[in-house]
Amino acid sequence: MIDSILQLFDKIPKVPYFGLAFFWALIIRVILCFFKSFAISCGEADKDKSEDEFKLCDNWRFRESFWRSFSSRTDSLVVCDYWLPFIIGFFDILIYPIFFKLNLLPAIAFWLGYKVLASWNVMRQAYVRFLLGNILAIFFALIMYIEFLKNIK
């Protein structure tokens, strides 16, 4: 199986493939930060954070919430994610098209199931954004599959 993945990966034009995956992952980050900023500016915060954490985010306007969320530059643990969702989404968008081509859909289902179960206990709004990010990653991975892998023999 790994040999099949590597052989298929050798046939993909690397720069456009990685570039488009990076672009799609960045688009997903912008979309999710938009929704996260809207939620923060409306008062959403994780329930397990201290009152000081709530106060820090209380007077943020939408634009400030968006920038702090997107750049992950803040002292607030509610907002700071260190770009880890972007990195994971980038790798999802890179590998899903290869799995589509090799008909390894159970591997994608396993990975998504693992991520969903691991995130089950987060706050509802954050969980819905997480699900939206995964739906968008699958959608953009399908575009990558059609663009780069569908016609490869």
N, C-alpha and C positions, 0 to 999 in steps of 0.2 A: 504494500500500500504506500509506504513512504517513497519507494522508487517511482511509483506512478505519479505521486504528487511532485516529486523533483523533476521528472521528465516533462510533465505538463508545464511546470514553472519555467523550465528552460525555453519553452516556446513562446512565452509571453514577453512582449516588449517592456522591459523593466521601467524605464523612465516614465513613459505615459501611464503605465499601470500604477506605479507607486504614486505618481503625481495626482492622478485622478482619485485614488483612494484617500490621499491626504486631503484633497479638496472636499470630497464628500464628508469625511470625518469632521472637517472644519465647519462645513454647512450644518451638520448635526449639532455641533457644539453651539453655534450661533442660535439655532432654533431652541435648543434646550435652555440656554442661558436666557433667552427671551422669556420663556415661560417661568423659569426660576426667578428672574428679576421681577416679573409681574407678581409672583407669589410673595416674594420678600417685601416688595413695596406695599403689599396688602396685609402684611403682618405675619406671614408664615414663618415658622421657625421649628426646628426639631424639638420635640417635647422633652428630650433628655438633656437639653442644654440649660445652663444656669440663667437666672434672671438677667445677669449682666450681658449675656449673649443676646437675649431678646432686645435689650435696650440699645445695643450697638447697632442693630439693624433697623430699629424703629423709625429713625428719621432719615433713612436713605430714600432718595428719590429714585424713580425708575432708571434713569440714565446711569446714576452712580451704582445702583444695584447691578445693572447689566455689566458695566465695566469691571466691577470688582468680581463678579461671578465669572465673566469670560476670562479675565486675566489671572484669576485665582490669587489675587494680591489683597489679602485682608487678614486681620487677626481673628476673624470670625470663623469658627469651625463649622458653622452653619453653611457658609458660602464657599470656603476654600476646599478645593478637591484635588489640587496639585496636578491637574490635567490628566489624572489617571483614567477617567471615563473616555477621554479623547483617545488616549493610547490604546486602550482595550478596543474601542470602536474602530480605530484605524486597522488593527490586526484582524478584527472581525471582517471588515470590508475587504481586506487582502485575501483572507483564506476562504471565506464563504464561496466566492465564485469557483474556486478550484474544487471545493467539495461538491458544488452543484454539477460541475462537469463530470466528476468521477462518481456521481450518484451516491455520495456519502451523506445523505440527508439525516440518517440516524446520528451521525457525529454532531451535526448542527443542532439537532433536537436535544441531544444530551447536554451540549454546552449551554444552550438557552435554558434548559430545565435547571441546570446547576446554578446559573446566574439568577434565575427567578426565585428558586428556593433560598438562596443565600441572601436575597434582598427582601424576603417576604415580611420581615419585621420592621421595615422602615415606615415612616409616615406616609399616608395614602397619597398625598400630592407628589411627594418625591418618588414614590413607587410608580405612579402613572407617568411621570417624566422619564423614568428609567425604561418603562415598557415602550414609550414612544421612541426613545433612542434606539432600542433594539429593532422596532418595526422599521424605522428609517434605515438602519444599518442593513437589514435584509433587503429592503427595496433598492438601495444604492448598490448592494452586492449583486443583485439581479441585473441591474444596468451594466455593471462591470462584466458580468458573465456574458451578456449579449454582445457587448462591445469588443471584448477581448478573447473570449474562450469558446463561444458557441460554434464557430466554424473551424476550430482547430481539430485535426484528426489525431 
